[in-house]
Amino acid sequence: MEDLGKVNSMQLYNLWKNLTVGLITVIAMMTFSKLLPFFLSPVVSLLCAAFLYVYIFNSRVVHNSSCLIMPFAMLYCLIGYSFVTIGLNVMYAWGVKPIPSELVFFTNPFIPSLIFNPICFVILLFLLVRRNSLQICVECRMHNETLSGRSTIGSIFSHEAHFQLRNLMIMFGVLSVLIWTYYLVFYVNININSRDWYIFTWLTIIVFILDEVYLIARYYNLYLDLKESNEIITPEELNDMTAKTYLRYYVICGNYIYVDTHALDPSAPYKEIIDTPFFTKRSVNGISLDEVKRIISRMTGYPDGELRFFYGRKTDDMSKHSILRYFYFLDGEPKDYNEMNVDGEWMDYEKIKYLYSSNPGKLAKLSVTDTTRLATIILTEKIFDENGFRKSKIKMYNPTFNLIDVRKSQLDFQDDKWLQISVFNSDTPMFRLKRWWRSLMSGSKRNNSWQ
């Protein structure tokens, strides 16, 4: 199980690479805007935005399990810059409002950084505030936390996404203040000289290059720290690794679940947590349903239960490893099954839900992850239909669920559809417009946008 929490060195490399692609694209935009005729500046920025869009799309198609927040942020910055620049020039051409000639790409000189840096600062500030609700971040969290709880790489992605956005936001904010201060105080609108171009163009490019050097050192040191603590696994080690299938069972009777209240937390060996005691692994890639049933029958000592698949996942970078969750439902009352073959006790699921809400640290990380998925899917299906619209017009309606509902449910917990609906539904502001736009961008002919 320890291997599942390790960080593939390629994941760290891709984290740095994605950030570098975003920075280099911006550097290219600034450079070509200076070298080419000024009126081509919005064309160059839109071409750079198109490149980032294709890059993000291809990364998601091949399920590149790395953080894409920076290419995503730079994509929006470039699009925002293009539209603001075009809008200012339209107002200038129509005489709607006097526009400084340095902001008009039909005049000489045109200074892109006066527009680009403030636009990037505003967009990055917005993305930083809204980071937890961004679709790309929600999908990343679902992917990297589903397999083994709040994994090391999931924590790294979350921390670094915040750091990268904040780092660039501060950088663009400082550059905006410096450049606009120079423009308002020192710049003479008669004949632009080499010092002016250095401040307006090359200063931004130089700061980006220095930031890139700093980030190379940052992620190399992070790699060394993880390697020293034995949390790094290389692609070569992955190729030599034996395939493993982890099996995790939740044994249920009525609204009670069988748990070990003295399980040890792998990340803190002296800390006791509550977890299912039915957990095993097999050194094979895949396992038959009959074998899954035989294992849980032997572990419980009760072969007459109802086995039902919950969900399972493989990671992209550790594809030889998978973890499968199953429900094992027993009929009757918990008191009928006191002679389990493993140590533990029956616990009312209402207590589990209370601990999950008030003190999740008492539960195993995998249990928290699985409970989150289970509750989200069941409750979302009770509230919304498959198109994301509320079944009831009463917005205060907050349904509950228990393990009896789980046994009766015919939902496919492997499908991520209801997870997508839980974060994007009719409660989302401008839902219909956003839904139409997502459908348009995905090229889907269906009314819903759950891919």
N, C-alpha and C positions, 0 to 999 in steps of 0.2 A: 504493500500500500504506500510505502514511502516514495517509490518511484513516481507515483501519480502526482505528488506534490512538487516534484523537482522542476526546474526551469530549463527548457531546451535553450542552448546557447544561440540557436538560430532565432528564437523568439526575441532575445535581446538585440540581436543584430537587426532584425526587421523593425523593431521599435525605433532604433536609431536611423535606419534607412528611410522609414516613412517620414520622420521629421526632416531628414536631410533633403528628401525629394521636395517637400513643401518649401523649404528655405531656398534651395537652388532654383526652383521655379520662379520665386519672387525676385531673386537676384537676376535671373535671365530677363524677366519683365522690365526691371529697372534699367538694365544695361541696354537692351534693344530699344527701349523708349528713348534713350539718349542718343543712340547711334542712328536710328532710322528717323525718317521725317516725323515731326511731332504728331501729325494728324493720324498716324498709325498706332499711337499709344493704346487707345481702347481696343483696337484690333489685336495687338500683341497680347494684351491682358486677357482677352476672351480666348485666344488660342492657348494661352497658358492654363486658363481655367478648364478648357476642354481636355487638355492633357491630364490635368489632375482628376477630372471626372472619369476618364478612361482608366487611369491608374487605380482609383478607388474601386471602380466597377470590377476590374480584373482581379483585384485583391480579394474582393468579396466572393467572386465566382469560384475562385480556387480555394476559398475558405482559409485564407491566410490569417492564422490566429495571432494577430498582432494589432496594436493600437493604431487606428487610422485617424485619430482626432486632428492631427496637424495638417495632413493633406486636405481633410474636410474643412478645417478652419481657413486654410489658405485659399481653397476654392471659393468660399463665400467672400473672402476679402477681395479677391480678384474680380468677382462678379459685381460686388458692391462698388468697387472703384470704377469699373467700366460704366455702370449705369449712372453713377453720380457725375462722372466726367462728361458723358454724353448729355446728361440733363443740364449741366452748367453751360455747355456750349449751345444747346438749344435755346436756353434763356438769353444767352449773349446774342445769338443770331436774331431772335425775335425782339430784342430790346426790352424784355420783361423787367430786367433788373441789371444795373451796372455790374459787370464782372471784371475783376482784375485781369489784365492781359496774360499774366503768368499762369492763370488757370484755364486758358483757352488754347486748345491745341492747334488752332489755325493761325496763331500769332507766334512770334519769335521774341523772347524765349518762352517755351512752355515748361513748367516745373512740376512734374508728376508727384514728387514727394510731398508737396503742399497739400495734395488731396489724399494720396495713398496712405500716408502714415496715420492721420486722424481717423480715416475710415477703418483701417485695420484695428486701431485702438478700440473704437466703439464696437465693432463686430466681435473682437476677442473678449471684450468685457461682457457682452451679451452671452456669448457661448460659455464663458466661465461661470456666469450665474446660472445658466440653464443646463449645465453639463450633465447633471444626473437624469434629466428628462430627454436628452437628445436621442433620437432613434438609433443612431450609430453606436452610442454608448450603451443603450439598453440592450441591444443585440450582443455587444461585446461582453457585457456582464453575464447575460444568459449563457453564452457559449463557454466562458472561462470559469464560471462558478458552478455550472451544472454537474461537471464530472466529479469533482472531489471537494465540494464546498468552497469556502473562500480560500482558494489556492494561493501559493506564493506569487505566481505570475499574475493572477487576478489582482492581488494587492499592489503589485508593481505597476500594472497598467493604470489602475485607479490613481495611484499617487503621481505617476509620471504624466498622466494626462492633465491633471491639475497643475503640476509644475510647469509643463510646457506651455500651456495656455497663459498662465500667470507670467512666465518669463517673457514671452513674446509681447504680451499686453503691456508690461512695464517698458520693454524696449521700444515699442512703437509710441508709447506715451512720452517717453523721454526724448525720442527723436522728433516727435511732433512739436514739443516745447522748444527744443533747440533750433529747429529749422524755421518755425514761425517767428521766434524771437529774432533770429538773424534777418529774416525777410522784412520784418516790421521796423527793426532798429538800424541794421547795418547795410542792408541791400539798397543800392542806388539804381533806380529804374532808368538807366541811360545806356549803359553798355555792360553786359554781364561778363565777368572776368573769370579766370581760372579758379580763384578762391571761392567765388560764388558757386561754380559747378561742383567744386569739392564738397562744399557744405550741403548743397541741394541734392546731389546724386551719389557721389562716391562715399560720403560719410555713412549713408544708409547701407551701401554694399559692404563697406569695410566692417561695420558693426555686425552685420549678418555673418561675415566670414569668421570674425573673432568668436561670435556666439557658437558657430559650428565647431570650432576648435575646442571650446570649453565643453561642449556636449560630447565630443569624442572622448575627452578625458573622463567626463562624468560616467559614461556608460562602460568604459573600460574598467574603471575602478569598481563599479557596481558588479561587473562580471567577476573581477578578482575576489570581491567580498563574498559573493555567492559560491564561488568555487572553493574558497577557503572553508566555508561552512558546509561544504558537501551538498549544496542545493542546485548544482549545475549538472546537466547531463548533455553530452555531446551527441551530434548526429551519428558518429561512429558507434558510440555505446548503444544508441537506439537500434541500430542495425544488428548488433550482436545480441540484443536482449531477447530473451525467450518470451513469446506471447503469453499473456496472462488474462484470465477472465475472472473478475471479482463478482461475487454473488452476495447480495444484501437482501435480507428478508425482513418483512414487518409482519409478525404473527399477531392476529387480531381475533378477538372474540367479543361480539356485541360492540359496545363502545369502549372496550378495554384493549390495551396493547401490551404485549409482554416486553419488558425492558430490563436492562441491567443498570441499577442505580449506582453502581460502583465501578463503572467502566473508566479507563484511563484515557486522558486526552493525549494523542500522539505528539502534539506540539508542546505539551506541558505535562510530563510523565507523572508528576505528583498531584495533579488535579483530577478529582473524580467528576465524571459527567454522567448524564443519562443517555443511554444508547441501546439500540437493539443488540442482543447478544448473538444473533444469527447472522454471522458474517464469515465468509470463507473465500478461498481463491483456488483456481485450477490453472495449471500451466498449459493451457490450450487456447487457441483462438476460436472461441465459440463453444457452445455446449448445448446438448439436446434438451428439450423440455422434460423428457422422461428422467434424465439424469438430475435436472434441477429439482424435480419433485422427489426423487429418492433422497437427495441430500437433505432437504428440509424435513422429510419424514423421519430420517435417522436422527437429525439434530433435535427435533421436538419429541420424538417417540410417539407421535400421533399421525398415522398415515392417511387418515380419512378427511383431511382438510381440503379446502378449495384453493388451488394455486392460481393466481392471476398476475399477469405481467403488469408492472407499474411503468417503468421506463428505463432506458439505458443509453449510454453514450460512449463514443470513442473520441479521443482527441485527435486533431489533425496531425500534430507533431509527434504524438506517441500512439500511433494507430494500432500498434500491436496490443495495446492495453484497453480494456473496456470494463465498465462496471454496470451491472444489471441489477435493478431493484424489482422485487416481487412482493405482492401481498399473499399471505397465507391465512385464509379465513377458517375459523373453527366454529362449529355449531354448538348450541347450548349455552352454558354459563361458564365464566372463568374458573369457578370452583371445581368444575369437572376436569380441569387440566392443570392440576397443581404439581403433577409429577413430571415436569419437563426434564429433559436430559442435560440442560444447561442451567446455570444459576441465573436467577432473575425474579421478577415479580410482576403481577398484573397491575397496571396503572390506568386509572380513568383518563380517557383522552381529553376530557375537559381540563385536567390538571396540566397535561402536556401543552394544550393551547394557551393556558394561563402563563406557564413558564416561557413559552415561545414569545408571547407578547410582552411580558414584564422582565424576564431575566433569561434571554436566550443563551447566555454563557453557560448555563447549567446543562444545556443540551449539546450533543455532539454536532460538529459543524455540518456533517453530512445530513444529520437529522433535521437541522434548521433549513438546509438547502432543499431537502425533499419535502418538508412541510410547507415551505414557501411555494413550491411548484404545485403541490396538491391543493392547497387552499386557494391559490390564485386561479387555477383552472376551474375548480368547482364553483367558486363564488362568482367568477366572471361569467360562467355559463348561466348561472341563475339570474344575473342582472341584465346581461346583454344578449342580443341575438347574434347570428354569425356575421351580420353586416356591421356590427358595432353599435347598433341602436338599442336603447333601453327597452326592455320588455314591459316595464312598468313606468308610468309617467311620474311616479312618486320618487323624487330624487333622494329622499331621506331613507328609502328602503335599503336596509343593510341585512342581508340574509346571513345565516350561520350554517355550519355543517358539522357532521360527526362521522364516525367510522361506519355507522350503519348506512349513511348516504353514500359513502365510498363503495361499499359492497353492492349497493343497488345501482350505482352509476354505470352507464354504458359508454362513458367518455373515453377517448383515446388519450391517455396521459403522456404518450410519447410525442404526440403532435403539439407543435409550438403555437398553433393557431390562436388558442385562447390566451396565451401569454402575450401575443401581439395585440389582441383586442384589449387586454387589460391596460395597456399603456397608450392605446390609440383608439378612442371610442367617441360616442356622441357627447361625452362630457368634456372632450377636448375643444378648446376655443377654435372657431372656424373649421369645425370637423368636416363638413361637406366639401368646402373648398380644398382643404388639405387632402382629403380622400380622393377627390377628382385629380389633383395634381400628382399624387403618388401613382394613381392608376395610369395617368398620362406618361409619367417618367418611366414607369416600369414596362410600358407597352402592353399592359394587360387589358384584355377585353372584358374581364369580369368586373362586376360592380364593386366587389371588395378588393382590398389591397393586401391581403395577407398572403405573403409569398412563402 
